[in-house]
């Protein structure tokens, strides 16, 4: 079994919850994750994410169901900004990021940059060509 990078399992759990159409139980979530992590590991990650306010849970019978409690696009954007903020060379990080974009992603980014800036607190407009 290969070990994940620090925070990778949290990111995978958040992504799985974001793609779920309804709240899911730990066992369902575990089955959706690559590498078959242990049930207790997934439960621990969910408990940590709950403490961070990133997921919510509700009781259904004897089990809890979990769902994403934040907007996924804002969450990912905040994570990207946090990484950029602590980088020793932010322009180089941005350059490397842009170099890895597909043509569609680059086109989307150019269109976003050409638009007038919005307030940080305003919700992001829906876009047909989102970055992945």
C-alpha positions in Angstrom: 0.0 0.0 0.0 1.4 3.4 -1.0 1.2 6.3 1.5 -0.6 9.4 0.5 0.9 12.9 0.8 -0.1 14.8 3.9 -3.6 16.2 3.3 -4.2 14.0 0.2 -6.8 11.8 1.8 -8.7 14.9 3.1 -8.7 16.3 -0.4 -10.0 13.0 -1.8 -12.7 12.8 0.8 -13.8 16.4 0.1 -13.8 15.7 -3.7 -15.9 12.5 -3.2 -18.4 14.4 -1.0 -18.6 17.2 -3.6 -19.5 14.8 -6.3 -22.0 12.9 -4.2 -25.6 13.6 -5.1 -26.7 13.1 -1.5 -25.3 12.8 2.0 -23.3 9.6 2.3 -22.3 7.1 5.0 -18.6 6.4 5.9 -18.8 3.0 4.3 -20.1 4.4 1.0 -17.5 7.1 1.0 -14.7 4.6 1.7 -15.8 2.5 -1.3 -15.6 5.7 -3.5 -12.0 6.4 -2.5 -8.9 5.1 -4.3 -6.6 2.7 -2.5 -9.3 1.2 -0.1 -8.4 3.2 3.0 -9.5 1.6 6.3 -13.0 2.5 7.5 -11.5 3.9 10.7 -9.2 6.1 8.7 -12.0 7.6 6.6 -14.0 8.1 9.8 -11.1 9.9 11.4 -10.7 12.2 8.4 -14.5 12.9 8.4 -14.3 13.8 12.1 -11.4 16.2 11.4 -13.2 17.8 8.5 -16.3 18.1 10.7 -14.2 19.9 13.3 -12.9 22.3 10.6 -16.4 23.1 9.5 -15.9 21.6 6.0 -18.4 18.9 6.3 -21.7 18.4 8.1 -23.3 15.3 9.4 -26.8 14.0 10.2 -27.8 10.9 12.0 -29.8 8.3 10.1 -30.6 5.3 12.3 -27.4 4.1 13.8 -25.1 5.8 11.3 -24.1 9.3 10.4 -24.4 10.7 6.8 -21.9 13.3 5.7 -22.1 16.1 3.1 -19.9 19.0 2.0 -20.7 22.1 4.2 -18.9 24.6 2.0 -18.8 25.7 -1.6 -16.3 23.4 -3.4 -15.0 26.2 -5.7 -14.4 28.5 -2.8 -12.7 25.7 -0.8 -10.3 24.8 -3.6 -9.6 28.4 -4.5 -8.8 29.1 -0.8 -6.4 26.1 -0.7 -4.7 27.3 -3.9 -4.3 30.8 -2.4 -3.0 29.4 0.9 -0.3 27.5 -1.0 0.6 30.4 -3.1 0.8 32.7 -0.1 3.5 30.6 1.6 5.6 29.9 -1.6 9.0 31.4 -1.7 8.6 32.3 -5.3 4.8 32.9 -6.1 5.4 34.1 -9.7 7.2 30.9 -10.5 4.5 28.8 -8.9 1.9 30.6 -11.0 3.9 30.2 -14.1 4.3 26.4 -13.5 0.6 26.1 -12.7 -0.4 27.9 -15.9 2.0 25.8 -17.9 0.1 22.6 -16.8 -3.3 23.9 -17.9 -5.1 22.3 -20.8 -6.1 24.5 -23.8 -9.7 24.7 -22.5 -8.5 25.5 -19.0 -6.2 28.2 -20.3 -9.0 29.7 -22.4 -11.3 29.7 -19.3 -8.6 31.4 -17.2 -8.0 34.0 -19.9 -11.7 34.7 -20.1 -11.9 35.0 -16.3 -8.9 37.4 -16.2 -10.5 39.6 -18.9 -13.7 40.1 -16.8 -13.9 42.9 -14.3 -12.9 41.8 -10.8 -15.7 41.0 -8.4 -15.9 41.4 -4.7 -14.3 38.5 -2.7 -17.5 38.1 -0.8 -19.7 37.8 -3.8 -20.6 34.3 -5.0 -18.7 33.2 -8.1 -20.8 33.3 -11.3 -21.6 29.9 -12.9 -19.4 29.1 -15.8 -19.8 26.5 -18.5 -16.1 25.9 -18.9 -14.7 25.4 -15.3 -11.2 24.7 -14.4 -10.6 21.1 -13.3 
